[in-house]
Structures are given as C-alpha cells and as structure tokens.
Amino acid sequence: MTDNMQVTAVDLCSWFSAERMRRYEESALDPVALYVWNTHMSKAYLEDIAHVEVMLRNFISTRLASDCGREDWFDQTDHFGFDYEFCKAVERVKRRIRYAGHSITPDRVIAGLSLDSWRFLLVRKLEPTVWKALRDRANGGMPYYKSRRRKEFETHIVQLLDMRNRCSHQEPLIRTDADTEREYLDFQWENLLWVARVIDPKAADWIRSQSRVPTLRKLRPVHSASDLANLPKAEFMMPGPERDRLVGLILDGTKIATAALLLDYVECADPLPRTGNRSVLVNSDDHGVAVLATTDVAVIRLADVTDQHAIDEGEGDTTAAEWRRTHEMFWDSDEYRAEFRDPSFPLDDDTLVVLEHFTVTQRL
C-alpha cells in the first residue's frame, strides 16, 4: 500500500500527529500501510452501517406513523412522550431544511435525523409508548425479532452508533494484539448484521453479499516480524533477470495476476491458492520485498482465458491469443515438462489453468 512517493511514518506523524500514529507504529511492520488499510476499512464499514441506518429509520418511522395515524409522528410528543433530546434533534433538522430553502415535509425531517436521534427513541422511558408501538403487530411488528427485548435492541444500536462514530472520525480500528483485533472486528461485523437481521434477514444477507469488509480484512498488513517469517514465499520464475523484471512489474502495479497449469498443483500436491492467502514476494537474492494477498482465484479452460486476464498479467500481452502463445511456449519447453512424471501431458483448449489475482498489501 505504500506508494511510489515513499511516504514514511515520520511524514504521517507530522501531518496527523504522533499521538494518532502511535498505535499504528505499535501494530504493524509498515505503519503507513496499516494507516491506509485502516482508512479503507473505516469506509467499508461505513457503507454497511449506512444501509443498516436507513433500514432502522424506515423500520421505526413506518411503525410510529401507523401507531399515531400521522406521517409527522415526530411532532406527536403528546402521543409518544418524546424526551427533550429527540425534540431538540427534530428542531435542528427543521432549521436546516428551512435554511436550505425547502419546505418541511415528513420525508425530509425523517431523512435528516441522525443515528443518535433514532437511538433516543429506544430509551427505557419510551418503552410504554415507542417500543410498544414498534412491537405492535397492527403497526407491522417485529416478525424477525422474537424476543422483542428493548434493552437488547438498544444495546446493539448503541454499539452500531459507536462504530459509526469511530469510523467517521478516522479512529483506529486496529489493536496491537492480532487476536484482540480479530475479535473486535468480528464483533462489530456481527453487530451490524444482527441489527439488519432482526429487521429483515434478506436485507442482512444482501448487505453481507455486497460488503467490502471481509475482503479488506484479509489484506491487513502483517503485525510483526514473526508473522512475516511464517508466510510462504511467492517466487516468480527462476532467480535472475526475468524474476527481477516480474518483481518490478508487481511492485509498480503493472502485474496483478499470474497463471499456472492445474497439473502443476496436482503434480506437487500443493493446495490451490485461496482468496485472502498471503505470501512474501522475493527477488533473485531471496530477499522479501513485499507482502502479496490473493484477491481472486479461478480454475478455467485454457480456451476461456480472457483478454483482460492477459492485460492483468502485465507482461506485454494485450489479447488472450498473445497470452496463450507466450505461455504455451513455456509450458511446452523441455525444461518445464521434465519436471513432471508424465512429460507428455496434453496442452489444448480443455487444459485447466489456475488464474490468480493479487495485490501488494505492503512493501518490505
């Protein structure tokens, strides 16, 4: 993630303060890469939280409007007994609407209320009115939240609000201990899905399927030198000028993919790469120069390789036909085939190839 400008931790300390950067320096070999990763993670969590926040808003609004028979339910303090904080939040929203030159409508007021305003509606004081209205089947009820415990629901919303604020303010999501960090991020992920699930399980599944969070978590820069030492090596070609050329293409972002015959993995009894796998890219001197993370894996017929994959390999081929000619020259070479128990294996349209995409998560 460190770019060609060679930005250092010292730079970030001067820009963002040493205090802010301290935890990043304690939590990874490359604090700059970790800071960038934390930024990306915050934005990814905010995308998911935004979906849940709008769901919650719609869920509460439709039920309270049904209960009092009015679209401007937020003004019906006599009916619901809203507290001072909520009423103040409503008035702030109305002032902003007027200032923008718009007329005040229920939709505009509801859309303008922030997550902490909706949290005000879940307090114990409003359990006899607001919570009762939310539970009432005549208003739509809570068909997916069987226990209907107000305190439990409120606790999850408070946690969601805390995570929203932390991500919005660019606070660290990282921890110095890998297990503690994993547990923390797991908890936050499951919490937002819990809120979505009790409103509508289908929506929760959709949010999960669209989320960038799981993929980004797999790209987290390594914590320590011992973590780095335990990663497998990523070796491209034999040591020499060709390997160093490919390493250079990877480091400058030109090469983001590679390919191998499935037979290669079978012959060596090696497992196929998986999304999230990490490895240390080594040069001809066997020195680690970067950490790579696998972002996509596909096993397809040789005839089905696309032009885009040829371009992604970054070695000059711009079409699948060019790519195939280049690779078949290597795969058909005596030196390559000599590595197999049966060097006469066929190479045709139906030959299976493993296509792997990767990204550099940090330089070493």
Buried (B, 14 or more C-beta within 10 A) or exposed (E): BBEEEEBEBEEBBEEEEEEBBEBBBEBBBBBBBBBBBBBBBBBBBBBBBEBBBEBBBEBBBBBBBBBBEBBBBBBBEEBBEBBEEBBEBBEBBBEEBEEEEEEBEBEBBBEBBBBBBBBBBBBEEBBEBBBBBBBBEEBBBBEBBEEEEBEEBBEBBBBBBEBBEBBEEBBBBBBBEBEEBEEBBEEBBEBBBBBBBBBBEEBBEEBBEEBBBEBBBBBBBBBEEEBBEEBEEBBBBEEEEEBBBBBEBBBEEBBBBBBBBBBBBEBEEEEEBEBBBBBBBBBBEEEBBBBBBBBBBEEBEBEBBEBEBBBBBBBEBEEBEBBBEBBBEEBEEEEBBEEBEEEEEEBEEEBBBBBBBBBBBBBB
